[in-house]
Amino acid sequence: MPLIDARDLLSFPGGDNSTDTVIGGVHFNLTTLNFWNYTYYSNGTLSNGSWCMLVDPPYTPTVILTNGTFLNSTWCYLATEPIGDRASAGVGFAAAFALCLIAVLVNLKKHGELHLPAEKRFYPIGRRWQWYWAIFVCATALVGLFTGIDVDRYRVVELPIVLNVFFWFLMQMGIMAVVWEAVRHWGSWMERQFIDPNPFVLRDNDRRGMFEFWLPLFFYLWLWLNFFLIVPRNWGPIELQRSPDQTIENAIPTATDGRFKAATFCLFVCWLTIMVSLWHSIRHYEPRNRGWFNRAIGFLGYMPFRFALLLPLALAVVAYQGLAAWEFSLSPLNVKTNLVAMYLGGYTPSLLIIIIQCIAGFMRPNEDRELIRQRRVRGQAIDQELGLVRKPAWWRRVNGDIPSGSMRDRIMRNVREVGGGRPTARQIERLAERRAAEAEAETTNRNSAIEMNEIRRTNSLASSHRTTANPPPPYSPYGGKSEQRKNERTMQMAASLLFPNANAGTTTTITAERGRGLETSNEQPRRPGTSERSSSTSSDQSINGPPQQVRSMLDI
């Protein structure tokens, strides 16, 4: 098959005289054409190296002016031809990738949802990366295939061939990232199930954890090397396929240079990294077998079936990119390439990888839901071992053991009760005042409503003496600026609410301000209710009085 249709130089057809030529039934001034160095080609174009016009019907210009300008002319670099085989096959593959894009979005919605709190060790974006890259692959494939339509429709090769192969190379890098993220995330999912019963069984900073930290960086290093070896370049020589001489001198050397070949090597290193990641996950998170033969069988047995399909297809992607770098006749950079080789080796593996990923995604459950199910199964097994029988969910609803309001309402109720931030101390003071007032009102109502002797509690300090249950003392909020003094006052108030009779009958001393006078109560000091001596200096009872006689162990 020829590389391109031959574009031969033709002499201008004869006209009415020596200065006239007839092209497409229109007379042109031959002297003007020669003056502006126009050349007539067999593909129906007229060019002088700067301007190119279509001159075959129905695109024949009407007249040429003396300044070399054509009237009613058509530029050569326009889509004027019907679509060919390359465009027809490209539209079919584009429709397939569009359907896959819909399936990818559905899987992203399914597997990207969170049903458990996010963990620092397993970020939610880790499970979504494979679907993000799948969206990237579908998008680049659609753009490249639709721009490939104009490769057939342009009579003179120009920008569409560059756009077509540019997005094709991006699709190749994206599909390798899809396979990598699928394998890497499977290993992460195995680790998550492995440590879920016991989060401390594996450490993050051990040799295994550091290997898993550096391996993705190593993979993306080589993937980006593949990108920088291919994309940043002068793509102009690829367009020069308008004649056999241009193709041999410009297009072929550029399409088979050392950078394209080195990029293939980088992509192969990425494929080897994927294999190492799969081996690492099986080695650490699956049961180990003894012997090389048993380990090989176990490697194939523990590996998901979809990986047995994805890995050979990913290797086919690398192989065809290398084939295109060495053989220009089979490369997508060639305008007249072998279409069977191009679509079978260039687009089919990527499409099959996306299809396999989507089917596997529909078959697998959401990871959070699966983890919840595994926890429920483990809980049931533990309950069965301990002989516990859990009541069904409807048991609480039947017995009315349901808290009022939703969880959000209960949380908001607690927040309103406690408060937050700097006003927390003031909120506690208001709460203490309100509770003290409620306790005082309750005591007053009880004394006025019940016509019987007051029920008194036994003093914890002297079990043989009964004391009157006094209401909590009035609370006066601290008005100074000292935070420490305010906290002390709040703690004293809380202690008086919890233990109202703890200081009954003792000398009450309240320090108003540091370094100032003391406020002392007017009550007469009494001997403590235990056998201990009082430290009071205003009474001689603790010095002259006889010690208390212990009558039972309850008095101690």
C-alpha positions, 0 to 999 in steps of 0.5 A: 500500500502506498504511503500517500496518493502521488501528487504530481506536478502538471503543466497548465492546460492550453487555452485560447492563446499562449497567455491563457489556460483553462482549469475546470472550464474557467480561463486564467491568465497564465502570465499572472500564474507564472509570475506568482509562482503557482504550480498545478498539481494532480490532486486538483490544487493550485499552490505557490508554497504560501497559498493553496487553492482547490481548482477542481469543480465545484471549487474552481475560482472564477478569476485571478487578479493581477496581484495573485488573488483568486476570487470565489476560491476555496482554501485547501485546508478545509473538510471538503471530502466525504468521510472514509473508512478511517472516519467510519470506524472511528465513529463506531468506536466513539459511540462505544466509548460514549456508552462506557462513559455513562457506565463509568459515571454510574460506577463512580456514583456507586463505589464513591459513596461513603457509608462509614466515616472517612479514615485517614489511612484509607482516603475516599479518593483512593477508591475513586481514582480508577473511575476518574482515569476511566472518565479521562480515557473516554473523554480523550478517546471521544475527542481523538476519534471525532477529530479523526473524521477530518483526517479523511475529509481534508484533501491536504493533510493538516491539523486533524492528524496531529489532534487525532494522534495527540489524544490517542497518546493521552488515551494510552497513558490514561488506560495504563493509569486505570489498570494501575489504580485498579490493582493498587486499590484492590491491594488497599481494599485487601489491607482494609479488610485485613486490619478491620478486626484489629487496626493495630495488627499492621503499622503504617511506618513499617517496611511494607507501609513505606513500600506502598507509599513509594510505589505509586510515586515510582509508577507516576514518575515513569508515566509522566516521563512517557508524557514528556517524551511524547507530547512536548515536541514539534508536531509540524513534520507529522503534517508533511505527508502531502507527497511521497518526498515529504513523507520520507524526508519529514514524517517518517523520521519524526514518527520513529525517532528516539523519543517515541521509542524511549516513551515505549520503554517508560510505558513498559516500566509502568506495566512491570510496576503494576505486576509488582504491586499485585505481587506485593498485595497477594504476598502480604494480605493473602495466605502464603503457600510453600514452594515456588510452584504452590506460590505461582498457583496461589498467585493466580488463584488469589488474583481477581479474574478481571486482572487476568484480563486487564494485565494482558490487555495493558501489555498489548497497549504497550506492545502496539505503541512500541510497534508504532514507534518502529513501523510507520506503515502500522502507526496511527501517525500515518494518514494512510495507515493499516486501519485494521492494525490501528483500531485493533491494536490502538483502540480495542485494548483500551475499550475492552479494559473500560468494559471489563472495569464497568462490568466488574464494578456492577458486580462488586458491592460498595466497599463500605457496605461490604465492610458493614456486612463483615462486621455484622457477621463477626459480631454475630459469631462473637455473640454466638460464642458468648451465648448472647442473643441480640434482640431484633430491631423492632424490639425497641420500637414495640417497647417504646424505648426510642429517644425523642427526636432525631440524633441531630436534635439530641446533639443540638439540645446538648450543645444548647445546654452546655454552650461552647467557646469562651461563653462556656463559663458564663453558660455554666454559671447561668445553669448553676443559678437556674438549678439552685433556684429550682432546688430552693423552690422544690424545697419550699414547696415540699415544706409547705405541701407535706404536713409531716416531719421533714425527712433528713439525711444522715450527715456523712461526717457524723452519722450519730447527728442529724442535720437539716437539709439546707437549700443551696446557698445563693450564687453571686457571679464573680464580676472581676477580670481574673479567669482563674478566680472565676473558675475557682468560684464556678468550681465552688458553686458546682461543689456546693450543688453536688454536696450541699451538706459537706460544709454544714456546721463548719466555719465558712470562709470566702476569700473575696479578693487575694490579699484582702479581708476574710468573711467569716460566718457567725455560727458557733463552732461545733465539735466535728462529728468524728473522733478527729480534733478540730483545728479551730482557734476560736473554740476550746471544745476541741482542746478541753472536751472529751473525745467522742465515744465510738458506739458502732462502725457506722460512726466512723 
